[in-house]
Amino acid sequence: MKTMKLALIGAMLVLPATMTRAAVNKGVEGSPHDFSTNSTFTVWNTRKGVCSPCHAAHNTDPAQIVPLWTHQTSTGPFTMYSSPSLNATMPSAPNGVALACLSCHDGTLGINAPIAGLGTNTAYYIDPSAKIGPDLHTTHPISFTYDAALASADGQLENPTTYHIGDTKTLLTVNNAPVPAAWDGTSLTGQTIDQALLVNHQMQCSSCHDPHKLIGSAPSSGIMVKISGTDATGRGSLICRTCHIK
């Protein structure tokens, strides 16, 4: 009996880390973007598709703002962010991935609105708690090019082509790297800002959030933030301090 107890204790000691803590839900299923199970969504998502509310294999949007996009695309009109301290050149409207996100999150289109149109079907709109609206002047600026030239002109942004996730903040007195010691999900440490966060060298919604809940801290974050949490010594948000020299 004593030998059996020792064997069981030994087995527990070598269990993988994933077996000794609550499992992290990685991927779309079970995430806020899973419209396949909740009765609020299956009233219109009758086939209970996980991918089909946003993507399809055939006959998709020819603009392809994101791969195989099959949802209608919002046209706004949008009010973009502006500030006297902003050095970036802002477009007149969001583009690319941000426009795809806003096609539900600005609240002007139903989350069940396919590119072919709703026809006689009822539009179901995003929950007000997740609605951003087409007025973006109070949100972080999006759809602008973030490159070495902008970093130099601004003076308080890291160079996205040379600063790596996890690098120390060499221009600050307290220069601890703004990155969690341990990651749930896929680590971004070692990738440049441009590689890990930007889309075609642009700041988009998906620079901070991963809609598929796969990258960085997104699987363990309720709002799917790629680098979540606050600096242990209270110096601010980890995702903000990755790009901003603060």
Salt bridges, closest charged atoms under 4 A:
ASP135 OD1 - HIS137 ND1 2.58
GLU158 OE2 - LYS169 NZ 3.01
ASP167 OD2 - HIS164 ND1 3.32
ASP184 OD1 - ARG21 NH2 3.18
ASP194 OD1 - HIS201 ND1 2.86
ASP231 OD2 - ARG235 NH2 3.35
ASP231 OD2 - ARG241 NH1 3.08
